[in-house]
Amino acid sequence: MNRGTESGNIAEIAFVRKFNKNRSNFKLYLDSFNIINIDNVFMVRVTTKQFSKLSNQKVMTRADAYLIKSIDTKIQQILINNDYALDEDLIKINNINYEIIPFSGVSIKMSDSTRFQILKLTPDSFNHLFGEFELGACASVYCLKEEELIKNASVFKGWKTSKEKIIRKYSSTLPALEKLNMNISLKEQLGIYKQLKQFSNKKISEIIDSNKKLQEIIFNGYHIYEEPYSASYFYKGNTLEKLNYIPFTVTTGSGRSKGDFTIVLKPKN
């Protein structure tokens, strides 16, 4: 779930401060880790990028904050100096000795946030998860205006596939696709591309909903990040709860017109 906006940073810092000021308000969460002395446990905000096995590069992580154990005496003064905010940069600068608590990662959203992204997939990342480029290309097609249909050639190229490959792969499911090789009107083409987009969005959703490991990758970041950078918990509206599944919709990323082809999963309103 994307981080990095100013409002997002404010929400993360506020949560970390709230936790470190009064850990007893988060007893159910802390009980999950069999912690004996909660006074030695602290919430740390993520300020680094970490390697993702999905994109094969360092990226912002699924967790916005996580727990550490520390008996380092310097940490109390750091908390006082920073109004109980604590992050990875402060830990590194002050050479704090600590132990990470695995699977304590929290994804943090502002209480009124409804527009955050769950996951953005490039063509390569989509292929890594779903085993094909074609399905992502189908979900990215232009299908609202006749004058935009010409842009679908660049969509297929950007998704490392072609109209011909898509027709071969999915014409048994959508026989109307065969007509795209014929001399048909733009209006009829538009209708076929609408069917194709609806079909692909539904199929992507069905694949995710039927695959537990895929859900863990998408919603938690398990299997692609080292601990503690997956998100096992979700904080929104002053509620911290276990993160298992978020009802979602499949959309096209905003950079399509600039050649930045992505599939974005967003929470349902």
N, C-alpha and C positions, 0 to 999 in steps of 0.2 A: 504494500500500500504506500503510495508515493509520499515522500517527505520532502522538505526543503523550502516550502513557502514560508513567508514571514508569520502568517497566522498559525501555520502548523508548528513552527518553532516555539511560538508563544504558548501554545497548548501543551507542548511537550515539557517545556521548562516549568509551567504551572503544575503539571502533574508530578514531576520529580520533586518539586518543593513541597507539595502537599504530602506526598508519601514520606519524605525524610523528616518532616516536622512532626508527624504523628503516625507511626507505623501501625499502631494498634487499630486504626480505622480500616486496615486491610488484612484483618486476621484470617479470613477464609483463604485469601490468596497465599499468605505466608504459611498457613497450615499445610499447603500442598508440598512444601519443601522440608518438612520435619526440622524446622529451625528451633534450636534450643534457646538461644539468646537473641531476640530481635534487635537489641541495641547495637549489635555488631553487623547488622545488615543494612545496606544502603541501595537506593535506586540511582542508577547512572544513566544519563542521557547519551544516546549514540550520536557521535559527531564525526565518525570516520566512515569511509566506504570500505566494503569488504568484497572478496571474490565470490562471484556467483557461478555455479556450475552450469546454469542455464544460459547465461550470456557470455561466459568465459572472460569476464572482465570485472574490475572492481566497480561496484554500484552502491547506491543507497540500499540499506537492508530492510527486511520486513519488520524487524523490531525497531522501535523508537527509543526504548529504554530497557534495562535489565538489572537484575540484582547482583550485588557482590557481597561477600563477607570480608570484613577487615577489622583487625585490632590495632591498626596503625594509628598512633596517637595524633598524627598530623591531620587526620581526616576531619576531626571535630572542629578544628580552627578553620579549615577550608569551608565547611558548611556554614559556620557563623559569618565568615567574610563574604559569602555569596548568597546569603539569605536562603540557605539549605538547597540551593541548586548544586548539582554535581554532574559533571560530564567526563567523557573520555579524555578530553584535552587537559582538564584540571588534574586528573589522576596521573597522566603521563608527566606533566610539567612538575608535579610535586613528588614524583617517584613513590607513589603510594603502593604498599604491599597489600595484595588482595587476592581473593579467590572468586572466580566466576561461579554463579549458580546456574547450571544448565537448564534450559527450557523455562526460564523465567521471563523471557522477552515479552514486551507489551507493545502492541500497536495502539497509538494514541491519536484520537481525533477530537476536534473541538465539539462541544456539546450541540452546536447547531449545524454541524457539517453533514451534508447529504450528497455532496458532489465529488467525493474523493474517488480515486481509481483503486481498484483492487489489484490489477495487474495490467501492464502494457507489454504486448508481445510483438517483437520484430518478426519478419519472415523466418529467420534462422531459429529464433527461440520458439516460434510456433511449430516449426518442423520438428524441433527437438522434443516437444511435448506431444504433438499429435501425429507425428510420423509422415507428414505430407505438407506440401506448399499449397496444393490446389484448394483445400477447404478454406484456408485463410484468404486466398485470392477471391473465392466466391463471396465471402463475407465482406470484401472490400470493394466490390464493383459499384459503379455509378448506375443508378436506376431510377432517379427522380425526374430528370429532364432529358428529352430527346437529344438536345444539342451537346450533352455531356457524355453520350455513349462512346464517342470517339476516344475518350480518355481511358477506356477500359483496356486498350492495347498496352498502355504504360503501366496499368495496374497489374496485368498478367506478367509483364516483364519484371516489374519490381518484386513480384512474388516468385520469381524464378520458375515460371511455368508458362503455359500458353492456352489460348482458347481451345485449341485442338485437344490438348491433354485433358482439359476439364470436360469437354464433350465426351471423350472416350471413357473417362472415369465415372461420370454421373448421368449419362444419357439413359442408362437402364432404369434409373430412379426418376429422372425428369426427361421423358421422351421429347419434350418440346425443345430441348437443347440442340437437337439435330437440325432444327430450322435455322440456327445461327450460321450454318454453312450455306444457306440458301439466300436468294434475293428477296428478302421480306422487308416490309416497311419499318421505319424507325419506331413507330408506335407498337408494332408487334414485338420488335426486339426489346423495347423497354419493358413490356409485360413479362418476357422470358427472364430478363435480368432481375426483375423484382422477385419472381418465383425462386430464382437461384439464390438470391441473398436471404430470403426467408428460410429456404431449405438449409442453407449453410449455418445460419445463426441457431436454428433449432438443433441441428446435428452437433454443433460444438457444445451446446448446453447439455445435450443428452450424453455425450461422451464424458464430460466433466462429472455429471451427476451419477454416472455409473462406475466411476473409477476413484476409489478411495485415495490411492497414492497421488493421483493427479490433483485431487482436492487439497491434500496436505501440501503439495508444492505451491499451488495457487494461493490458498488462503493463509497458510502458515509460513511458507518458505522452507519447510522441512525438505531434506534431501538435496537442497541446493546451497544452503549456507551452513557454515560451521556455527556451533553454539558459542555465544548466546544470541545469535543474530536472526534466528527464526522468531516468529511471534506465536506464542502459545496462549496469549491473553489479549483481550481487546478492551480499551478504556474509552468510553464515550458517555456523555451525559451524566458524569459523576458515578458511573457504574463500571466496575472492573469485573469481567467475566471471562470464562474459558472461551477461546476462539476455535470453533470447529467448522463452521460453514456460514457464508453470507449469501443470501438470495441475490442473484446477479442478473445483469443483462449483457449481451454481446454487442459492442458498438465498434465503429471505425474510428481510428485515431484522427486527430485534428490536422495532422500534417500531410494528409493524402495529396492535396493539391500541389504540394511542394516536392512530391516524390518520396515523402517519408511514410512508408506504408506500415501500419500497425493495426493489431486487433486489441481493443481495450475492454476489459471486464469492469463494469461499474455496478455498485449496489442498486437494487431496485428501490424506487422511491416508496 
